[in-house]
């Protein structure tokens, strides 16, 4: 009779130990699940923040492209608008310089025509340079947008 009682105690102790081990394992698994969920939520938040930042940058780049395209259209129009007076000044200067049966005259009006022509050429050249710079910037923005 004594022996069975001792055996029962051993089985009871083993059972308690197994139950404790199972309970500890369940607690460890739950803790790991919570850490994993936290890591996933944190990573999802980081990805969402990065996505929002990229969308904001894309929107700004598109706005910059629109502004730059308007500037380019304005520069093209300014170049066209300046080319007409330049052609007139060049024609007037040539007509004044190559008059048949009239002596070549380098007077104040002639010098004024030459100065006007030179100023218009400088202006057109400056506008063309600005246009080229704007086109380069536009191409860079488009490349940035397409990345």
TORPA-4810 file (N, C-alpha, C, O; in nm, 3 decimals):
<nodes>
NODE_1_0.080_-0.119_0.000_0.000_0.000_0.000_0.086_0.128_0.000_0.044_0.230_-0.054_X
NODE_2_0.200_0.122_0.058_0.282_0.242_0.064_0.339_0.279_-0.072_0.348_0.396_-0.109_X
NODE_3_0.377_0.180_-0.142_0.437_0.201_-0.271_0.343_0.269_-0.369_0.385_0.365_-0.434_X
NODE_4_0.221_0.227_-0.385_0.134_0.294_-0.477_0.119_0.443_-0.445_0.107_0.524_-0.536_X
NODE_5_0.120_0.479_-0.321_0.108_0.621_-0.284_0.229_0.699_-0.335_0.213_0.810_-0.386_X
NODE_6_0.346_0.645_-0.322_0.467_0.710_-0.370_0.466_0.723_-0.520_0.512_0.823_-0.576_X
NODE_7_0.413_0.622_-0.583_0.405_0.626_-0.729_0.308_0.734_-0.773_0.334_0.805_-0.870_X
NODE_8_0.199_0.746_-0.704_0.101_0.849_-0.733_0.162_0.988_-0.716_0.135_1.079_-0.795_X
NODE_9_0.242_1.003_-0.617_0.307_1.132_-0.591_0.405_1.165_-0.702_0.416_1.280_-0.746_X
NODE_10_0.478_1.063_-0.748_0.574_1.083_-0.856_0.500_1.120_-0.984_0.540_1.214_-1.053_X
NODE_11_0.393_1.049_-1.017_0.313_1.078_-1.136_0.254_1.217_-1.124_0.252_1.293_-1.221_X
NODE_12_0.206_1.251_-1.006_0.147_1.384_-0.983_0.253_1.492_-1.001_0.225_1.597_-1.060_X
NODE_13_0.373_1.468_-0.951_0.482_1.564_-0.964_0.523_1.577_-1.110_0.545_1.688_-1.158_X
NODE_14_0.532_1.464_-1.181_0.567_1.468_-1.323_0.458_1.539_-1.402_0.487_1.619_-1.492_X
NODE_15_0.334_1.511_-1.369_0.221_1.575_-1.437_0.224_1.725_-1.415_0.200_1.802_-1.508_X
NODE_16_0.254_1.766_-1.296_0.262_1.909_-1.264_0.378_1.972_-1.341_0.365_2.082_-1.395_X
NODE_17_0.490_1.903_-1.346_0.605_1.953_-1.421_0.576_1.965_-1.569_0.614_2.062_-1.633_X
NODE_18_0.506_1.863_-1.624_0.469_1.868_-1.766_0.372_1.982_-1.791_0.386_2.056_-1.888_X
NODE_19_0.275_1.996_-1.704_0.178_2.106_-1.717_0.247_2.242_-1.709_0.215_2.335_-1.784_X
NODE_20_0.342_2.253_-1.618_0.416_2.379_-1.605_0.496_2.407_-1.732_0.501_2.520_-1.779_X
NODE_21_0.559_2.303_-1.788_0.637_2.318_-1.910_0.547_2.358_-2.027_0.582_2.446_-2.106_X
NODE_22_0.431_2.292_-2.036_0.335_2.327_-2.143_0.287_2.470_-2.126_0.277_2.545_-2.223_X
NODE_23_0.257_2.508_-2.003_0.210_2.644_-1.976_0.320_2.747_-2.008_0.292_2.852_-2.066_X
NODE_24_0.444_2.717_-1.971_0.556_2.806_-2.001_0.577_2.818_-2.152_0.603_2.927_-2.202_X
NODE_25_0.567_2.706_-2.223_0.581_2.707_-2.369_0.470_2.791_-2.432_0.496_2.869_-2.524_X
NODE_26_0.348_2.775_-2.384_0.236_2.854_-2.436_0.260_3.003_-2.410_0.233_3.086_-2.497_X
NODE_27_0.310_3.036_-2.293_0.340_3.177_-2.261_0.451_3.230_-2.351_0.443_3.343_-2.399_X
NODE_28_0.555_3.149_-2.374_0.664_3.190_-2.462_0.613_3.212_-2.605_0.650_3.310_-2.670_X
NODE_29_0.528_3.120_-2.652_0.472_3.135_-2.788_0.386_3.261_-2.799_0.393_3.332_-2.899_X
NODE_30_0.307_3.288_-2.696_0.223_3.408_-2.698_0.309_3.534_-2.698_0.280_3.630_-2.770_X
NODE_31_0.415_3.534_-2.618_0.506_3.649_-2.614_0.572_3.668_-2.751_0.586_3.780_-2.798_X
NODE_32_0.613_3.559_-2.813_0.675_3.567_-2.945_0.575_3.617_-3.049_0.610_3.698_-3.135_X
NODE_33_0.451_3.571_-3.041_0.346_3.617_-3.133_0.326_3.768_-3.119_0.315_3.839_-3.219_X
NODE_34_0.322_3.816_-2.995_0.304_3.960_-2.973_0.423_4.040_-3.026_0.405_4.147_-3.084_X
NODE_35_0.545_3.989_-3.007_0.664_4.058_-3.059_0.661_4.061_-3.212_0.696_4.161_-3.274_X
NODE_36_0.620_3.949_-3.273_0.613_3.941_-3.419_0.508_4.037_-3.473_0.533_4.107_-3.572_X
NODE_37_0.392_4.041_-3.409_0.286_4.134_-3.452_0.334_4.279_-3.441_0.308_4.360_-3.530_X
NODE_38_0.404_4.309_-3.331_0.456_4.445_-3.313_0.556_4.478_-3.424_0.552_4.587_-3.481_X
NODE_39_0.646_4.382_-3.454_0.745_4.406_-3.559_0.677_4.427_-3.694_0.717_4.514_-3.771_X
NODE_40_0.572_4.348_-3.722_0.499_4.365_-3.848_0.431_4.502_-3.853_0.439_4.571_-3.954_X
NODE_41_0.364_4.542_-3.745_0.297_4.672_-3.741_0.398_4.785_-3.760_0.372_4.882_-3.832_X
NODE_42_0.513_4.772_-3.695_0.617_4.874_-3.706_0.668_4.883_-3.850_0.683_4.992_-3.904_X
NODE_43_0.693_4.768_-3.912_0.742_4.766_-4.050_0.637_4.820_-4.147_0.669_4.894_-4.239_X
NODE_44_0.512_4.782_-4.126_0.404_4.834_-4.211_0.397_4.986_-4.200_0.377_5.055_-4.300_X
NODE_45_0.412_5.038_-4.079_0.410_5.183_-4.058_0.528_5.248_-4.132_0.511_5.351_-4.198_X
NODE_46_0.647_5.189_-4.122_0.764_5.244_-4.191_0.743_5.245_-4.342_0.776_5.343_-4.409_X
NODE_47_0.689_5.137_-4.396_0.665_5.129_-4.540_0.562_5.232_-4.582_0.577_5.296_-4.686_X
NODE_48_0.456_5.249_-4.501_0.352_5.348_-4.532_0.410_5.489_-4.530_0.376_5.572_-4.615_X
NODE_49_0.496_5.516_-4.434_0.560_5.649_-4.426_0.648_5.672_-4.550_0.645_5.781_-4.607_X
NODE_50_0.724_5.572_-4.589_0.810_5.585_-4.708_0.724_5.605_-4.833_0.757_5.687_-4.919_X
NODE_51_0.615_5.531_-4.844_0.524_5.544_-4.958_0.465_5.685_-4.963_0.461_5.748_-5.069_X
NODE_52_0.420_5.735_-4.848_0.362_5.870_-4.843_0.466_5.975_-4.884_0.433_6.069_-4.956_X
NODE_53_0.589_5.958_-4.837_0.696_6.053_-4.872_0.723_6.050_-5.023_0.736_6.155_-5.085_X
NODE_54_0.730_5.931_-5.081_0.755_5.919_-5.225_0.640_5.979_-5.306_0.663_6.044_-5.407_X
NODE_55_0.517_5.957_-5.262_0.402_6.015_-5.332_0.405_6.167_-5.323_0.372_6.235_-5.420_X
NODE_56_0.445_6.220_-5.208_0.456_6.365_-5.191_0.563_6.421_-5.284_0.543_6.523_-5.349_X
NODE_57_0.679_6.353_-5.290_0.787_6.397_-5.379_0.743_6.389_-5.525_0.776_6.477_-5.604_X
NODE_58_0.671_6.284_-5.560_0.622_6.270_-5.698_0.527_6.385_-5.732_0.535_6.442_-5.841_X
NODE_59_0.439_6.417_-5.641_0.345_6.526_-5.663_0.419_6.659_-5.682_0.387_6.737_-5.772_X
NODE_60_0.517_6.684_-5.597_0.596_6.807_-5.610_0.672_6.811_-5.742_0.680_6.916_-5.806_X
NODE_61_0.728_6.698_-5.782_0.802_6.693_-5.907_0.710_6.720_-6.025_0.747_6.792_-6.118_X
NODE_62_0.590_6.665_-6.022_0.493_6.691_-6.129_0.457_6.839_-6.134_0.444_6.896_-6.242_X
NODE_63_0.439_6.901_-6.017_0.409_7.045_-6.013_0.526_7.124_-6.071_0.506_7.219_-6.147_X
NODE_64_0.648_7.087_-6.035_0.767_7.156_-6.088_0.775_7.139_-6.239_0.811_7.233_-6.310_X
NODE_65_0.742_7.021_-6.288_0.743_6.998_-6.433_0.641_7.088_-6.501_0.671_7.147_-6.605_X
NODE_66_0.522_7.100_-6.444_0.418_7.186_-6.502_0.465_7.332_-6.506_0.448_7.401_-6.606_X
NODE_67_0.523_7.378_-6.396_0.572_7.516_-6.390_0.682_7.538_-6.493_0.685_7.639_-6.563_X
NODE_68_0.774_7.441_-6.501_0.885_7.452_-6.595_0.835_7.451_-6.739_0.888_7.524_-6.823_X
NODE_69_0.736_7.370_-6.769_0.681_7.366_-6.905_0.615_7.500_-6.939_0.627_7.547_-7.052_X
NODE_70_0.546_7.561_-6.842_0.490_7.695_-6.864_0.602_7.796_-6.891_0.590_7.880_-6.981_X
NODE_71_0.709_7.788_-6.814_0.823_7.878_-6.834_0.884_7.858_-6.973_0.919_7.955_-7.040_X
NODE_72_0.895_7.733_-7.015_0.953_7.704_-7.147_0.864_7.761_-7.257_0.913_7.819_-7.354_X
NODE_73_0.733_7.744_-7.242_0.641_7.802_-7.341_0.656_7.954_-7.345_0.657_8.014_-7.453_X
NODE_74_0.669_8.016_-7.229_0.689_8.160_-7.223_0.820_8.203_-7.288_0.826_8.304_-7.358_X
NODE_75_0.926_8.124_-7.265_1.055_8.156_-7.327_1.049_8.141_-7.478_1.103_8.224_-7.551_X
NODE_76_0.983_8.036_-7.526_0.968_8.018_-7.671_0.893_8.135_-7.732_0.929_8.185_-7.838_X
NODE_77_0.788_8.179_-7.664_0.710_8.292_-7.714_0.794_8.419_-7.712_0.788_8.499_-7.806_X
NODE_78_0.872_8.438_-7.607_0.958_8.557_-7.598_1.062_8.557_-7.709_1.093_8.661_-7.767_X
NODE_79_1.118_8.439_-7.739_1.216_8.429_-7.848_1.150_8.465_-7.980_1.205_8.541_-8.060_X
NODE_80_1.031_8.409_-8.003_0.957_8.440_-8.127_0.926_8.590_-8.134_0.942_8.652_-8.239_X
NODE_81_0.883_8.646_-8.021_0.849_8.789_-8.018_0.971_8.878_-8.044_0.957_8.985_-8.104_X
NODE_82_1.089_8.836_-8.001_1.210_8.916_-8.021_1.269_8.896_-8.161_1.339_8.984_-8.211_X
NODE_83_1.243_8.781_-8.223_1.299_8.756_-8.356_1.240_8.849_-8.461_1.310_8.890_-8.553_X
NODE_84_1.113_8.883_-8.449_1.050_8.975_-8.547_1.119_9.112_-8.546_1.161_9.158_-8.652_X
NODE_85_1.131_9.179_-8.430_1.201_9.309_-8.431_1.347_9.295_-8.475_1.402_9.387_-8.537_X
NODE_86_1.410_9.182_-8.442_1.549_9.161_-8.484_1.558_9.155_-8.636_1.647_9.215_-8.696_X
NODE_87_1.465_9.083_-8.698_1.464_9.076_-8.845_1.442_9.214_-8.906_1.506_9.249_-9.005_X
NODE_88_1.353_9.292_-8.846_1.328_9.428_-8.896_1.454_9.513_-8.883_1.492_9.584_-8.976_X
NODE_89_1.519_9.506_-8.767_1.641_9.585_-8.746_1.751_9.542_-8.843_1.824_9.625_-8.897_X
NODE_90_1.764_9.411_-8.864_1.865_9.364_-8.959_1.834_9.411_-9.101_1.924_9.453_-9.174_X
NODE_91_1.707_9.405_-9.139_1.667_9.449_-9.273_1.693_9.599_-9.289_1.746_9.642_-9.391_X
NODE_92_1.655_9.677_-9.190_1.676_9.822_-9.197_1.826_9.854_-9.205_1.868_9.942_-9.279_X
NODE_93_1.905_9.780_-9.127_2.049_9.803_-9.127_2.109_9.768_-9.263_2.190_9.842_-9.317_X
NODE_94_2.068_9.653_-9.319_2.118_9.614_-9.451_2.075_9.712_-9.559_2.155_9.750_-9.644_X
NODE_95_1.949_9.753_-9.555_1.899_9.849_-9.654_1.977_9.981_-9.644_2.005_10.044_-9.745_X
NODE_96_2.009_10.020_-9.524_2.081_10.146_-9.505_2.228_10.131_-9.549_2.288_10.225_-9.601_X
NODE_97_2.283_10.011_-9.529_2.424_9.989_-9.562_2.444_9.971_-9.712_2.541_10.021_-9.768_X
NODE_98_2.354_9.900_-9.778_2.374_9.868_-9.920_2.274_9.944_-10.009_2.197_9.883_-10.082_X
NODE_99_2.276_10.076_-10.002_2.190_10.157_-10.088_2.264_10.186_-10.218_2.375_10.239_-10.217_X
NODE_100_2.201_10.151_-10.331_2.268_10.178_-10.459_2.274_10.329_-10.486_2.181_10.404_-10.455_X
NODE_101_2.383_10.371_-10.541_2.409_10.509_-10.582_2.400_10.609_-10.466_2.378_10.728_-10.487_X
NODE_102_2.416_10.559_-10.343_2.418_10.649_-10.228_2.544_10.618_-10.148_2.582_10.503_-10.127_X
NODE_103_2.606_10.724_-10.105_2.729_10.709_-10.032_2.703_10.642_-9.897_2.601_10.668_-9.833_X
NODE_104_2.799_10.555_-9.853_2.786_10.487_-9.724_2.795_10.590_-9.613_2.888_10.671_-9.609_X
NODE_105_2.699_10.587_-9.526_2.691_10.689_-9.422_2.688_10.622_-9.285_2.596_10.546_-9.254_X
NODE_106_2.786_10.650_-9.205_2.790_10.595_-9.069_2.759_10.710_-8.973_2.849_10.773_-8.917_X
NODE_107_2.631_10.736_-8.956_2.588_10.846_-8.871_2.517_10.791_-8.748_2.515_10.670_-8.725_X
NODE_108_2.459_10.880_-8.668_2.393_10.843_-8.543_2.277_10.746_-8.567_2.268_10.648_-8.493_X
NODE_109_2.189_10.766_-8.665_2.083_10.668_-8.688_2.138_10.530_-8.725_2.084_10.428_-8.683_X
NODE_110_2.246_10.529_-8.805_2.307_10.401_-8.843_2.363_10.331_-8.718_2.344_10.211_-8.699_X
NODE_111_2.433_10.407_-8.635_2.487_10.350_-8.511_2.373_10.302_-8.420_2.386_10.199_-8.353_X
NODE_112_2.264_10.376_-8.417_2.148_10.335_-8.337_2.090_10.203_-8.385_2.054_10.117_-8.305_X
NODE_113_2.082_10.187_-8.518_2.034_10.060_-8.575_2.126_9.945_-8.539_2.080_9.836_-8.503_X
NODE_114_2.255_9.968_-8.548_2.353_9.863_-8.514_2.341_9.827_-8.367_2.341_9.709_-8.332_X
NODE_115_2.330_9.927_-8.279_2.315_9.901_-8.135_2.185_9.825_-8.106_2.183_9.731_-8.027_X
NODE_116_2.077_9.868_-8.172_1.948_9.800_-8.153_1.958_9.654_-8.196_1.911_9.564_-8.126_X
NODE_117_2.021_9.631_-8.310_2.037_9.495_-8.361_2.121_9.412_-8.264_2.086_9.298_-8.234_X
NODE_118_2.231_9.469_-8.216_2.317_9.397_-8.121_2.244_9.365_-7.990_2.258_9.255_-7.936_X
NODE_119_2.169_9.461_-7.939_2.093_9.438_-7.815_1.988_9.329_-7.834_1.971_9.243_-7.747_X
NODE_120_1.919_9.332_-7.949_1.819_9.228_-7.976_1.885_9.091_-7.990_1.831_8.991_-7.943_X
NODE_121_2.002_9.087_-8.054_2.074_8.959_-8.066_2.116_8.906_-7.928_2.105_8.787_-7.901_X
NODE_122_2.165_8.995_-7.842_2.202_8.954_-7.707_2.081_8.903_-7.630_2.089_8.803_-7.559_X
NODE_123_1.968_8.974_-7.644_1.846_8.933_-7.576_1.800_8.796_-7.624_1.766_8.709_-7.543_X
NODE_124_1.798_8.777_-7.755_1.757_8.648_-7.811_1.853_8.539_-7.765_1.810_8.430_-7.727_X
NODE_125_1.981_8.567_-7.768_2.081_8.469_-7.724_2.060_8.433_-7.577_2.068_8.316_-7.539_X
NODE_126_2.033_8.533_-7.495_2.008_8.509_-7.353_1.882_8.425_-7.334_1.880_8.333_-7.252_X
NODE_127_1.777_8.456_-7.410_1.653_8.378_-7.401_1.674_8.234_-7.446_1.619_8.142_-7.387_X
NODE_128_1.754_8.216_-7.549_1.784_8.080_-7.597_1.861_8.003_-7.490_1.834_7.885_-7.467_X
NODE_129_1.958_8.069_-7.426_2.033_8.004_-7.319_1.940_7.964_-7.204_1.950_7.853_-7.152_X
NODE_130_1.851_8.054_-7.165_1.755_8.023_-7.058_1.664_7.909_-7.099_1.631_7.822_-7.019_X
NODE_131_1.623_7.910_-7.226_1.537_7.802_-7.277_1.610_7.668_-7.270_1.552_7.569_-7.227_X
NODE_132_1.736_7.665_-7.312_1.814_7.541_-7.307_1.833_7.492_-7.164_1.825_7.372_-7.136_X
NODE_133_1.860_7.586_-7.073_1.875_7.550_-6.932_1.744_7.492_-6.877_1.745_7.393_-6.805_X
NODE_134_1.633_7.555_-6.912_1.503_7.507_-6.867_1.472_7.369_-6.925_1.415_7.285_-6.856_X
NODE_135_1.507_7.346_-7.051_1.486_7.215_-7.113_1.569_7.108_-7.042_1.521_6.997_-7.018_X
NODE_136_1.694_7.142_-7.008_1.779_7.046_-6.935_1.719_7.014_-6.799_1.714_6.898_-6.758_X
NODE_137_1.673_7.117_-6.729_1.610_7.096_-6.597_1.484_7.011_-6.611_1.458_6.923_-6.529_X
NODE_138_1.406_7.037_-6.716_1.285_6.959_-6.739_1.319_6.812_-6.764_1.253_6.723_-6.710_X
NODE_139_1.422_6.786_-6.844_1.463_6.648_-6.870_1.509_6.578_-6.743_1.480_6.461_-6.722_X
NODE_140_1.582_6.651_-6.658_1.626_6.593_-6.531_1.507_6.561_-6.441_1.504_6.455_-6.377_X
NODE_141_1.410_6.651_-6.434_1.291_6.625_-6.353_1.213_6.504_-6.406_1.162_6.423_-6.328_X
NODE_142_1.204_6.493_-6.537_1.133_6.378_-6.596_1.206_6.248_-6.563_1.143_6.147_-6.534_X
NODE_143_1.339_6.252_-6.569_1.417_6.132_-6.534_1.396_6.096_-6.387_1.381_5.979_-6.353_X
NODE_144_1.396_6.198_-6.302_1.374_6.175_-6.159_1.236_6.114_-6.136_1.220_6.024_-6.054_X
NODE_145_1.138_6.165_-6.209_1.001_6.116_-6.193_0.988_5.971_-6.239_0.909_5.895_-6.183_X
NODE_146_1.063_5.933_-6.341_1.052_5.799_-6.397_1.130_5.693_-6.319_1.123_5.575_-6.351_X
NODE_147_1.205_5.735_-6.218_1.282_5.637_-6.139_1.193_5.561_-6.046_1.240_5.475_-5.972_X
</nodes>
